[in-house]
Amino acid sequence: MRLLDGRIAVVTGGAQGIGLEIARLFVEHGAKVVLGDVDGDAIAKATADLGGDAVAVGAVCDVRRAADIEALLDAVGTPDVMVNNAGITRDATMRNMTEEQFDAVIEVNLKGVWLGTKIAAARMRDAKRGSIVNISSLSGKVGMAGQTNYSAAKAGVVGLTKAAAKELAHLGVRVNAVQPGLIRTPMTEAMPQKAWDQKMSEIPMGRPGEPREVAGAVLFLASDLSSYMTGTVHEVTGGRFM
């Protein structure tokens, strides 16, 4: 059974990493996917990779700019699904973190999600339906040393999601969040072995997650399988920090 047949989904940060895997799974389930990303070359590669008519459009999109998100959505009008996935890290201890590092992460990871939610919701409310999925992080639940900026932003995504869900529920628009833990990506695999081993020791399931496992949770929230769920936060962590 294809869960998103005939639906249009927008995925920010969708040309690489977890975002690309979300887009790939959506396509497999019948959706037309709009990819937004700051990396134009990555968009071209992802569009070719996903193939044919599966991708409605791909566009350079800086989620810090409302005009970029408006332009991305203009390509389809009213999306059925909006996935606010774009994010960055600028890790440093609080003592050494600069204001620029703090501001950059807050602007992309929190303001960008707020803009994506606000702009998509404005269109969905007229259609009386829609699903918005915001990507938070386990760092937003427990706080991670060296990530005061990232942890604050990802915790903010949870609060934003719950508040938006309350505002939009009576209009038929659902808003939920996913909190990934340690997911195997080129970025995480590049971390020092000692840091990797420490994180692995905290996972009851004894392995890192795969991007497709995050995508599966997002697909569930995007589809009608979760039709009576809003304001929820789903952890994809292998049981880490339960």
ABEGO torsion letter per residue (X at the ends): XBAABGBBBBBBGAABEAAAAAAAAAAAAGBBBBBBBABAAAAAAAAAAAEEAABABBBBBBAABAAAAAAAAAAAGBBABBBBABBBBBBBBAAABBAAAAAAAAAAAAAAAAAAAAAAAAAAAAAGBEBBBBBBBAAAAAEBBGAAAAAAAAAAAAAAAAAAAAAAAAAGBBBBBBBBBBBBBAAAAABBAAAAAAAAAABAAGBBBBAAAAAAAAAAAABAAAAABBGBBBBBAGGBGX
